[in-house]
Amino acid sequence: MVSILAIRIRGSAATPWQAQETLTMLNLSKQYNAVVYPRNDSIIGMLRKVQSYITWGELNSEGAKALISRIETSHGKLNDKIIKEKFHSTDELIQRLVQGEVKLSEIEGVKLPIRLHPPKGGFKGKTNAFIGAGGEVGYRGEKINELVKRMV
């Protein structure tokens, strides 16, 4: 099983309440928030319901490594001391996160969702059009990792 990374691209103005409620369930309440979920049918269904407001795809080890640098805890940034309480190394955490074996919420003190910056160089397309139509929202597969690196 792989992990899915979802990033909210559009804000909350003029969002229907059904979509807003689904975004809240996904813990994507603000623009540029990111969450990681193990891939399952219920999560995929929710992501498809709000795909006009988010972009999502499969997380790989490079994207996970960049994402871990942005994770905050109640004591500051996520560091090796906090990681070694539950895992042998950062590489093990990255590998298990990508495979969907661990959730970030299982690490004590982690603040979710992960807050990201707007992408360096800006978005390449419109934020109100789907990927296939020259936009930025919707399913982007492995290319989500390139976006994460620009947003860290």
C-alpha positions, 0 to 999 in steps of 0.5 A: 500500500502506498501513501497519498499526499493531498495539498489544498490549493484553493481557499475557502471563498465561495466553497459549497458547504458539502465540499467545505465539510469534506475538506474539514474531515480531511484536515485541509481547512486552510490553503497550502495545508498538506496531509498524508493518508494511507491509500484506501477507497474511502480516502480516494472517494473524499479526495475525488469529491473535493478535487476542485480545491486540492491536488493529490498524488502518490508520495515517494521517498524524496517528497516525504523527506522534503515534507518531514523538514516542514513538520512541526511538533509541540516543541518546535520542528520534528528532530531526530530525538523525537523520531528515535522514540518510535523509529530507528532513524529518519530513513525508516520513518520515511520508508514506512510513511511512503509505504503507508505503514505509519501515520504522522498522527502516531508520532507524539506531539506532531501538529497536523496538518503540515503547513507549506509555502506557496510554490517557488516560481508560482503555479505553472497553470491556473488554480481553478482548472484541472491538471489535464486542462492546463491547471493545477488541481486534481490528481497528479500522481508522482508529480506531487513530489515535485510540487512539494519540493517547491513548496517547502 
